[in-house]
Amino acid sequence: MAVVEIYGIKNCDTMRKSLKWLEGNDIAHHFHDYKKEGVDQEILQTAMDQCGWENVINRRGTTWRKLPKEQQDNMDTQGAMKAALDNPSFIKRPLLIRSGKVHLGFKEELYSEIFGV
């Protein structure tokens, strides 16, 4: 089985839950910490292509809410890419890639379905 790639920020509660779930289910994974390693633009583009920028950008978080209303209202793929590259806190966590497919967020049911556990 190929190693799963998982992207996020280590001190995020949702990241901790997802990493704990992967470890508890003996799923081999590589964790990419945005704060330490930066954001991979190619991965981010793949996520936006598969899921749409509206789902990749965490619009419920404080980082989004701090944006001026005009910027929020005029956000598009290009603006979302720039914002996410400049500040990884915009990206929904975790961003998991398995067999080339992007999955966003963490729910035990979702991971059980993804990994057949």
N, C-alpha and C positions, 0 to 999 in steps of 0.2 A: 504494500500500500504506500502511495506517495505521501510525503510529509505535507501536512496542511499548513498553509500560510495564514497567519492571523495578525491583523494590524490594529493598533490602537495606542492608548496611553496607559502606562502601567498602573498609575494611581486611581484609575477610574473603577468604580464599584462594579459596573457591568463587565468590564474587562476581567476583573478578578474572578467573577462568577464564571465567565466563559472559560478562562484558563483552568480554573479548578475543575470544571466539568470535563474538559478535554483530558486533563491529567487523571481524573478519577475513572475515566473510561478507556484509559491506555491508548489515546489517540496521539500519534506522533505529530508534533507541530513545531513550527518556527514562529516565534513572536517577534514582530517588528514594532519597536516603540517609536512612535512619531517624534516624541520629545528628544530622544537620543539620536535617532537615525534619520530624521526628516521624513518627508512624504515623497514617495516614489510617484512621479507624475504619470508614468505609464500605467501603474496600478490604479491610480485615481481615475484616469481616463477610461480604463476598462470598466471600473465600477459605475461611472456616470453613463457609459454607453449601454451597459446591461440594465441598470436600475433607474436611470434618470437622475439628474442633479438634485431634484426635489427630494429624493429619498436618500441620497448620499450625504447631503448636508443636514446636520441636526438642527432643525428649525424650532426645536423645543428648548434648546439649551440657552444658557445665559450669554454665550458668545454671540449667538444670532440676535438675541433680544437687544444687545448693545449696539447693533448696527443701526444707523439712521433709517427711519421708516422709508425714505425715498430709495435707499440702496436695497432694502428688503423688497420693495415693490417692483424694482427694476432688475432684480437678479435674473441672470440667465446662465447657461452652461459656462460660458467664458468667465463671467464674473464669479461664479461658484468655484471654478478651478483656481482662479487667482486667490480668492479668499482662503480656500483650503490649503493652498501651497504656502501662503503667508502665515496662516494660523491653523495648525492641525486640529485644534479644538472644535473647529466647524464640522469635522467629519464624524458621521454617526459611527458609534463603536459598539462592538467590534466589527471590523470588516474582515470577513473570512473568505478565503478562496480555496475551493476544493474542486479538483478536476476542471479548472478553468472557469468555474461558475462562482459568481460573487454572491455572498449572503451577508445581509446587514442586520446588526442587532443580535441580542441573545435572548432566547427562551429555551428552556430545557426541551420542550416538545419539538421545537424547530431543529435543534441539534440532534435529537434522537432520530428524527426523520432523515436529516442529511446523512448521518452516519449509520443508520440502520441498527441502532442500539436500543 
